[in-house]
Amino acid sequence: MGKTVQVGRALLSVFDKSGMADFARGLSEAGIELVSTGGTHRLISETGLPVREISDLTGFPEMMDGRVKTLHPKVHGGLLSVRDNAEHQAAMDTHDIGPIDLVAVNLYPFEKTVASGASYDEIIENIDIGGPAMVRSAAKNHAYVTVVVDPADYPAILDAIRNGGIPFELRQRLAAKAYARTAAYDSAISAWFAREIDFQDVTYRSFAGTLSEVMRYGENPHQWAAFYKTGENRPGVATATQVQGKTLSYNNINDTDAAFELVSEFDPTETAAVAIIKHANPCGVAVAADLKTAYLNALRTDPVSAFGGIVATNREIDAETATEIVKVFTEVIVAPSATQEAQDIIAAKKNLRLLLTGGVADAKAEGLMVKSVAGGLLVQGRDNRNVDDCDLKVVTKREPTDQELIDLKLAAKVAKHVKSNAIIYVKDGATAGIGAGQMSRVDSARVAHRKSIDAAQAAGLEGALTQGSVVASDAFFPFADGLEALVAAGATAVIQPGGSMRDDEVIAAADAAGIAMVMTGMRHFRH
């Protein structure tokens, strides 16, 4: 252990054959014996390199449609033997087992097969057995054996071989990477199985991802951070194409995800929607017949907070919208697409990141959300329902007008994406004030109102944007004081889940103020 080792024999068995021909050639030129399987053997043979078939090594043919080919003592004995252990050496001599010093394996594409929508039987058939077994054997015995699961590592291995052998430190890193790969592979299999049979409370659950980027730092400069992609085929920050701009930071990714998930609540065939996000909370949201109008209305909600924010749209960005967005310092724009003219306009701001997703996310799709706590993980289903799924109940003497009801539904959809306690004022298709993350619902109502006064002044208007608005609350009002704060801000209608012990008092206060109140029966806490 700890020594540089020479490679005498390599076993090559890969599904992803990129770089394999050159790797095999480099190994062969170094005098290393090549042993291979199936398609990998055919590839190497076609290059004219000498290579043994695995069945020649084991003395057994591949069988059962290739399910059994490397599960053999002459393979695993060659990988697992401790080279300087006399008992191990005696067993190898007795059973004619030769050492295998390097194994290159990558696995059947299980994750891609699932993503393709394949049948149950096809997915099962793409669960690799022999590959992970060889990887684990080689990785365990990394004191003597080199394991490689990623074609990107081929050049480093060849360089090491040409310079005297593979050092222990490199073998350690490759072994760690190998175990991470098999763990991620098994995680994908177990997660698919749990979904397939609706086994939500499975006893053992794991989550895995593939490293996409190591970042400069996390939320703060003293924190390490990296971005791992899960492979979920959901339009958003992880699957988007970055057209231009600086590398995304940890906070950029977090905020961009929040922004795009919010605008995905709105069907682009029905309305244009824009959300401006700062620190994962919206500072302005609007819907309109066109994106430019929606953007300008969203910006009016809080033009101060929009500085340095994230802009998300649910439709293709056109030149008019792009022209308006670039007037304000913006960190990221994320949209399904952008016209070439719009891209050219945005390109003038070379540091501005433009992400194109190819579509909006399905707001009703199921999924899991994970949050780490000390010593554990909290796992829950995605909040994939909204006000459109509710049986709305008018509980006051006055019913909302048609326009109030439209705005109430918009406010409720926005409230779902605001940190609790959340209070959202909306008027004529745009937010008029947003109160987020306050410990008291009354304080959220007052903060939003205060900011709406500032926004009105910035727009050259008197009073507050909240005058004549409607309001959504993410949870019920425990006392009537919260509702009274909304009335004081100029609200004319309220939508909330209901369910408080004092609902009757809150309804009475609404009736006394002459406003309408609608209950949804659905809470949307967000922490």
Secondary structure as UniProt FT lines:
FT   STRAND          9..14
FT   TURN            18..19
FT   HELIX           20..29
FT   TURN            30..31
FT   STRAND          33..36
FT   HELIX           38..46
FT   TURN            47..48
FT   STRAND          52..53
FT   HELIX           54..58
FT   TURN            64..67
FT   HELIX           73..80
FT   TURN            83..84
FT   HELIX           86..94
FT   TURN            95..96
FT   STRAND          102..106
FT   HELIX           110..115
FT   TURN            116..117
FT   HELIX           120..125
FT   HELIX           130..140
FT   TURN            141..144
FT   STRAND          146..148
FT   HELIX           151..153
FT   HELIX           154..162
FT   TURN            163..164
FT   HELIX           168..196
FT   TURN            197..198
FT   TURN            200..201
FT   STRAND          210..214
FT   TURN            221..222
FT   STRAND          226..229
FT   TURN            237..239
FT   STRAND          241..244
FT   HELIX           250..263
FT   TURN            264..265
FT   TURN            268..270
FT   STRAND          272..278
FT   TURN            279..280
FT   STRAND          281..288
FT   HELIX           291..301
FT   TURN            303..308
FT   STRAND          309..313
FT   HELIX           319..325
FT   TURN            326..327
FT   STRAND          330..335
FT   HELIX           340..347
FT   TURN            350..351
FT   STRAND          353..356
FT   TURN            363..364
FT   STRAND          368..373
FT   TURN            374..375
FT   STRAND          376..381
FT   HELIX           387..389
FT   STRAND          393..394
FT   HELIX           402..415
FT   TURN            416..417
FT   STRAND          423..427
FT   TURN            428..429
FT   STRAND          430..435
FT   HELIX           441..458
FT   TURN            459..460
FT   TURN            465..468
FT   STRAND          470..473
FT   HELIX           480..488
FT   TURN            489..490
FT   STRAND          493..496
FT   TURN            501..502
FT   HELIX           503..513
FT   STRAND          516..519
//
